[in-house]
Amino acid sequence: MPFADYNSADPDGFDSLGDVAKPDGSQHTTTRLLSEEDAKSADRLIALAELKALTNEPTYGGNVLNYSPAIADLCGNLYFRQSMLQDYRKCPMMFLYRWVIGHEEEDTFFAAVMGTAGHRVIQHMHESRNFAITYVDIMQLFLREFDTACRDSKIPPRLSAKYPTLRAQAQAVCPEYCTMLLGYQRHKDNQTFHATILEQSFVLELKDEFSRTFYFTGTIDQAGYYDDGVFALRDIKFRINDFRPGPTAAKLDLQLTLYGFAVHKGVPSCSECRPKYSDEGELVYAGPCSVCQSLIGTSKWPMLIPQKTVLIWMRDYMPRQKDQYTKYVDDPAGGKEMNPDTGRMRKKQVINDKWIHGYKKGEQAGPGHIVTDRPWAFLQARSADILRLAGMIRDGRFYRNEGEHCEYWCKHREPCLGMLETEVQELDVGRLNEHVATIDPFGE
């Protein structure tokens, strides 16, 4: 992050209810004692002090906190990833803690590391053009890539209390991922796709309506050609079905739009030439290195507008656990027949017409591919939305946006609620000072 060190802040500043001026110019200070719970929450108090120093007394405009000038200065140095923009849309305050302040996270989601391992297995399939890997070999390859992903992760994955080690936890859920990967390699559209771009990082430079420059980075899962010559951008998701987008959401998908723009107008990058922050916290980017520059204009980076974008929903490759409809129903014409299982008489059964046309147990759970098109005009129009979103971040506009993320995946609840408590107290202090000045004009 561009700010490794914070300005020092006096912790006592969080304990004081404020100074009430007396007529003689002296100060009468009322102090709030920390509760036992607050005293035990050292990390939270530190986070509050850091945020207090950074925000430099937020001002209130409607429901939006305008952090100025310190936060705006820091935001002006950010380069953006699609995950940052997604976080901001969920909750700007969560974004502030995670991406601007860099509030320490104790762990990362286990599913994220499993997804990384799954991406690497798929990369291996396409690089080797081998779509006949056995289930056993897929499992061995997956676990090996999982171990690598754990070593590469800057933050350790979250270990469930059910398992003694991360490896044991991975082995428990590995069969589900391997089943998805087995379904992926059997799908004809994957076998006929020739990926020329695989897990390639990029940098995209865009200017907004105010001529401000924004840098976006990311990693393209796949781009390449089908047998019919269609150039496609493909993104792979191992997420649970609760997050599966419908047709409209898939069409508007921020990530696919940003990446589609990047394939045409961006440049490839690597660890040597990606944007970085200097020791002084300044954003440094000098363009692609000679190796990345050599890819531009080739099949490794053709600078084409994708003719279609494909969201590959891996859980669609899971087999269905039951038939959609009951196979037999009572005969509308009536009658009796012998039940071959029990030897007793029952109502006559006939094949259910709905069962004939419905899905069956063992079939693939879904289509696997959610296909949309993004012509150049669409990419330009949608990129304007993305730039407005990034502009709000650069302007330092942050507020709390409640939702299910507050309960399930936000890791910054403590400092967020703590800062809210501090803001409430400051507002109460203002009313208290006004009240004291009214009822005790001589400060006695």
N, C-alpha and C positions, 0 to 999 in steps of 0.2 A: 504494500500500500504506500501511497506517497507521503505518509506521515507516521514515522516510527515513534517519534517523541511527541509528548503533549506538554502544553504549558502547565506549569504548576498551578494548582488551585487550592485555596485554603479550605480544608474540610469543615472548618467552623462556619463557613458560609452557608452550609446546609442546615445548621442547627439554629441559626438566629431567626427569630420571627420578624426582626426589623428594628430599626432605630427610630424612636419618636423624638422629634425636636422639641425642646423646651424653649420658652421665651428668652432665656438667658444664653441660648446657643449651645448649651450642654446637651448630651444625648442620654436618653433613657432607653436601655436595651432590654427587651424581653426575650428570653432564651427558651427554646423548646428542647427538652431532654430527649435523647435517643431512646427508643423502646428497646427492650431486650432483643427483639427480633431484628431490629435495625443494627444493633451492635454486633450481632453474629454474622451479618451479611456484609462482610468486608468487600467482597468482589463487587457487589451492587453499589456500595458507596463510592468505590474507586471509579466505577463506570459513570456514576452520576457526576462525580467531580470532573472527569474527563469531558463529558458531554457539556457540562456547565461552562468549562473553559472554552470549548470549541464554539459553542453557540453564541457566546458573548451577549447574553440577555436577549432571548427571542422576543419578538414583538408579535402581537396577535392581530390577524386580519381575517375576520370571519372564523372559519374553522381551520384555517391554515396557519401554521407557524412559519414565519419568515426569518430564517436564520441568516443574520447578516452582521458583519461581512465575512467572518471567519469560515463558516461552512461553505459559503458561495465560492471563496477562494480555493478551498479544497476540491469542491465539485468541478471547478473549472479545469482541473488537472486530470480528471478521470478519462480513461478510455472505457468503452462499453462492450459488454457481452450480452447476448440475448437473455441469459439467466438473470443478469442484473435488472434488465428492463421488466422481466416477468415478476421479479421480487418487488420492484417499485409499484407495479400495477396492483399487486396483492396488498401491500402495505408500505407506503413511503417511509414510515418510521423504522420498519424492519430493514428496509434497504439502507437507511442511514447507519444503523448499528452494524450491519454486516459488511457493507462495501465502503463506507466513508470513514467511520470511526475505526473499523476493523476490530470490533469487540470479539475477544477470543471465544472460539467455539471448542468445546471439549471433545466432540466427535463429529463424524459425518454419518450420513444415513447408510446403513448396510446395503440397502438396495442400490445405491448409487455405485458402489464398488462392484456389486454383482453385474450391474449393467455395463460397466467398463469392460469386465471380463467377457461378457457376451458380445460386445462390439468387436473385440479383438479376435474372437473365434470366427465371426463372420468375415472379418478382414482376411483371415487365413484362408477361408473357403474361396474367396474371390481371387486372392493373389495366386493360389495354387490351382485355381479352376477345378477344384475337387468338391463335387456335390454328392459324394457317395461315402462320406465318412460314417463309420459305424457309431452306434450309440455309445459304446464303451470308449472309443477313441475321442468322441466329442466330450465325454465327461472328464477324461484325463486332461485333454487340452484346456477345458474350461477351468478346472481346478488349478492348473499351472498358471493360467492367465490371472486367476483370482489372487494367487499368491503374489504375482508381480504387481497387480493393481494395489494391493495392500502396502507393499513396500514403497510404491510411488506416491501414495496418498500422503499429503502433508499433515492431514488430520486423521487419526485412526478411526476406522469404522466402529459403529456402535455395536457392542457385544450384548446379546440377549442373555438374561439371567438363566435361561434354560440350558445354555451350552457352556462348557468349560473353556473353549477356545474359539477363535474366529474360524479356524479350519473346520472344526466340528459343526459350527453353525452353517458354513457354506456347504458341507457335505449333506446336511439335512434338507436344504432347499435346492441343491444342485439338480436333482432329477427334474424338477419343474422347468428350470432354465434349459436343460439339455433336451427336453421334449419340445420346447419352442424352437430351439436351434435345429433339431431334426426336421421339424415341419418346415422351417425356413428353407433348408437345402433341398427339400422335395418339391417346392413350389416352382412351377415352370417359369414364371416371370423372373425369379431370382437366378435360375440356371441360364436364362437367355440374356441376362443383363451383363454387359462387359464394363466393369468399373475401371475408369481411367484415373479417377480421383478417389482415394481412400484415406479417411481419417487425416485430411489435410487442413492445417491451420491457415487462416487468412487474415488480412487487414483490409478494411473498407473505409475509405475516406469520403465523407459526405458533408455538404454545407447546407445550413438551414436558410430560412427566408431572410435572416439578418446577417448572412454571410459568415456565420460562425462555423468553424471546422470541428467536426466530430469524427473520432476514430472508433470503429467497431471491429471487434475480433471474435473469432469463433473457430470451430472445427467442423468441417463438412464430412458427414459420414460417408456418403457415396455420391458420385456423379459420373455419368458415362452414357453408353449407348445400348439400346436394345437391338435385337437382330434386324428389326425393320428400319434402323438408322435413327430413331428418335432419341434426341439428347435429353436426359432426365436428371433431375436432382432428387436424391432419396435420403430420407431421415428415418432412423430406426429408434423405436421406443419400446422399452421393456416394462412400462408402467402398468399399474393395475387398471382395470376397466372403468373404475370410477372417474378416471381422467380422460377417457376416450372421447375425442371431439366428434361432434356431429358435422354434417356437410358444410354448414355456414362457418362454424368455428375453424374447420380445416381450411376453408377457402381464405379466411382472414388470418390464419396462423402467422404470428409475428416472426417466429424463427425461420420458417420456410421462405417468407418474404425477404427477410434480411439476407439469408444465404443465397436466394435466387439472385438478388442484386449483386452480392459479392462475387458469384461465379462469373458474372458479366463485367463488372466494373472494379472488383477488388483485385488484390494481388496475393499470391501465396506467401506464407511466412513460416519461420521455424524458430527454434529456441535462440538462435543467434541474432535474428533480425526483428523479432516481435517487439511491440512497444514495451518500454520499461520505464521505471521511475529512477531518477538519479538520487544520490545521497541527499541532495537538497530538496527532494520531493517533486522535482520537475518532470513532466512527461517527455520522454525522449523516443523519437522514432525517425529513422533516417531512410526508410524505404526498404525494399527487399534486398537481401544479400545476393551475391553473384549466383549462388546455387538456385535460389528461389527465382531470380530474374530469368534464369535459363529455362524455367518451366513455362513461362508466359508465352502464349501463342501455340503451344504444343498440346497434345492430347492430355497431358498432365494438368494443363490449365488453359483450356481453349478460348476462354473469354466469350462464351456464348450465352444467350438467354435460354434457360431451360424450356424445352417445348412442353414439358409437364413436370409437376412436382409430385412426389409420392411419399406419403407418410406410411411407414411400415409398422403396423401394430402387432408386435410379436405375440401377444396373448391370443390373437386370432388363430394362431397355429396350434393352440392347445386342443385336444380332442374333447368333444362334448361328452358329458357324463351320463346323459339320458336322452331318450327320444323326446321330441317336442310335444307329441300327442300320444295318447294311448292307442295301441295297435288295434285292439278289438273293442267294439261297442255292441250293445244289445241290438238285435235285428228289429228294425221298425215294424216288420211284418209279424213279429211275435214268434211263438213256437218254443219248444224245449229241445235240449240236447244233452248228451252225456259229457260231463267234465272229465277229460282224460287224466287229469292230475289227481282228482279226488274220487272218481268213480261215482259221483253223485249227479243228479239232474240239475240243470241250470237253464237260464234263458239262453236262447240261441244267439250266438255271437257272429258278427260279420266284420270284415276289414273296415277300419275307419278311413274314410276318404281324406280326412285331414292328415292322418298319419302318412299316407302315401306321398303327399306333397310337402310335409314338414321335414325338418332336419332329424337325423338319426344319431343315436349314440355312437361315438367313435369318429364322427365326421369332424372336420375342421370347424372350430368355433365361429369363425368369421372369414371375411374375404382376405384379410391380411394386408391389403393395400388400399389406402384411401387416396385416390388420385384427383388432383386439381390442376388447373392451368393458371399460369401467371404471365400474361403478355407484358410487354415492356411498359405500356401505359399504366397497367395495374401496379406493377412494381414501383413506378414513380409516384403514383398517388398514395400507395400504402407506405412508402418510405417517408413521405411527408408526415404521416401520423407518428412514425417511429422517431423522427427528428423532433417533433413537438414534445414527445415523451422525454427524450433525452434533454431537451431544452429545459423542461421543468426541473430535472435533476440538477442541471448546471446552474439554474437560478436559485438552487438551495431551498426548494419548496417541499417541506416534509410535514406529514400529519399522520395520525393513527387511523388505520382503516380496519375495523374489526371484521373477523371472519373465522372460518374453521381453522385457518393457519395459526390463529392465536392459541388454540388448544392442542394442535397435533404436530406442527412441524416448526413453528417459530422458536428459535433458541435464545431469544432476547427478551423474553417476557419480564424478567426481573428488573433489568435496567429501564425498560420501557415504562412499566408501572411505577417504578421508583421516581423516574423523571416526572411523570404525571402528578405524583403526590407532591413533588417539589413545586411544580407549577401551580397546583391548587393552593398550597401553602402561601406562595408569593402573592397570589390574588387575594387570599384571606388577609395577608399582612396589610395590603393596600387598604382594604375596608376597615381593618382594625385601626390603622393609623388615622384614617378619616374620622372614625368614631371617637378615638381618644382626643383628637384635636377639638372635637365638638363638645364633649362632656368634661374635658379637663384642660381648658385653655392655658392654665398656668403650670401644667405638668406636675401637680401635687397629688 
